[in-house]
Amino acid sequence: VESKTEAKLIISPLPAGFGMTLGNSLRRVLLSSLPGTAITAIKADGMTHEYDTIKGVKDSLLDIILNLRDVVVKKHSKDLEVITLPLKKTGDITAKDLQASSDVEILTPSALITSCDGADAKKKIELRIEKGVGFRLIKNEDSIKDEEGFVLIDANFSPVKQVKYEVKPARVGDQINL
């Protein structure tokens, strides 16, 4: 293990050609097949689409959605959960300001979500948290706004964000083509 968010795996020796096949297969599985948690929808009072703004909030909802991609969450149960982001303080609003049950763990509390210049105890943003696998893209054919008033957003459920593999020649005894 390299660090808390990084790991190195060495598989050696392999017959010629196996390194590339194994490396590519492992990369694809790590990026697309591991279950994870993501923010899948957003709702705010008076919001009708992702280009709306909230009075007193410096960023548009689109900018807030893009910032929410940096928020890493972990959910212990499979059920849908709605968490709240109160907009009751002036200044930077970070992931540590999210109000969630004990079932949801915020792994990046310092991630900036938005900034407020007009704090209001009544204003809040609701976020829907789901568990899933891979990447879910919201298409034009999909209902951009669901029946509960949430605007759906693209979700990357994979807990692995980047995979790199390298194949190097190996030698065992007289065999040099491994």
N, C-alpha and C positions, 0 to 999 in steps of 0.2 A: 504494500500500500504506500503510495506516494504522499497523499494528504487525505484530509477528510472528504474531499470532493474529487479525488483523482486516484487511479489505480493503474498498475502496470502488470501485465500478464505475459509471461514468456513460455512459449511452447517450443521445445527443441529436443532432438532433431526430427525433422519430417522429410519424407521422400520429396523429390523435386516436383514442384507444382502444387503441393498440398498446402503450403504456407499461404499463398494467395487465395485459394479456395476457402480454407478455414478462416482466414482473417476477414474476408468479405462476408461470409456467412455469419460470423460472430458479430460483426459491425451491424448488419441488418437486423439481427435479433435484438441487440441491445438498444437500437434506436426506435424500433417499431413494435416490439412485442412485450415489453415489460409494463405491468400495470402501474398507474400513477394517479395523481390528483391534479385537477386544474379548475380555474375559474371559468365557467361556461356561459354566464349571463350576467347582465348588469341592469339595475333599475334605480331610477331617481325620480322624485316628485316632478311632474310636468314634462318628463322626458318622453319623446315620441320616436326618436331615432338616434343613431350614434354620433350625429353631428351637432346635437343640441348643446347648450351651455347651461350652467347652473349659476344663478346670481350669487356673487360673492366668491366664486371659485375661479381661479386664474386660468385653468386649463379647460379645453373643451372635453366632452365625453370621449371623443376619439383619442385625445392625448392621454386621458386617464386610463382608457382600455389598453393602450400601448404600454403605459407604465405598469399596469397590472400583470403584464407578461413577465416582469422581473420578480414578482412576488411568488415565492415557492411555498406551497402549502402541502401538508400531509394530513390525510384523513384516515381514521382508523376503521370506521364502519363503511358499508357500501351505500348507505342511504344518502339521498340528496340532502344538502344542508344550505340554508341561507344565512350568511353572516352580514354584519352591518358595519359600515364605515361612517361614524358620526362626523359632521362638519361643524362641530361646535367650538373649535379653537382657531385662532388666527395664526398663520404661519404654515410651515411645512406639515403635511399629513403623510405619515409613513405607515408601513405595514403593521407596526406595533400598535397603531391606533385602531386596528380592526377588532371588532367585538365578536368573538366566536365561542362556541361551546368547548368543553374539554375534549371533544372528539376531533377537533381541528387544531393542528399545530402549525404556527407560522414560522417557517424556517429561515426567512430573510426579513427580520423585523426592521432593518434599517432601509429597506427599499422605499424610495420616494414614490408616492402615488400622485399627489397634487399639492397645491398651495392655496390657502384661503386668505382673502383679505377682508371678508365680511362674515365673521363667525355667527352662526345661528344654531341654537340648541335644537331646533325643530328639523333642520336639514340633515339628511342622511342619504347614503348610497347603499343599496342592498346588492350583494353579490351571491350568485349561486355557485356552490362548490360540488363537483362530482368526481367520482372515480371512473377511470376508463383506461383504454389501451390505444397507443398510437396518437394520431393527429386527427381531429375532427374539424373539417372545413365547412363553414356556413356558406351555402351557395345561394344564388339569386332565387332559385326555385323554392328554397326553404322559407319558412315563415320567419322573417327577421325579428318579428316581435311575437312572443308566444301569448297564450291566453291569460297569463298572470301579469302581463305588462312588462316582462323582462325582455331586453334586447339581447339576442343570442350573439355570442362572440366565438371566434375560432379558438380551439383549445388544443394545446399540446400536452397530453397526459404523460408522456415519457419522462421518467426521472433522469434519464441520460440525455445530455444535451450535445455532446460531441464525442466521437470515437475516431481514433487514428490508429492505423496498424502499419507495421513496417516488416518487410520480409528481407532477411539477411542470409547469405550463404553460411552453412555450417559444415563442420568437418568432424567425423568420428573415425579415428584410426586411419585406414587407407581410403575410406570413402570421402571424396571431396565434393560430391554433387548433391549434398543434402541442403 
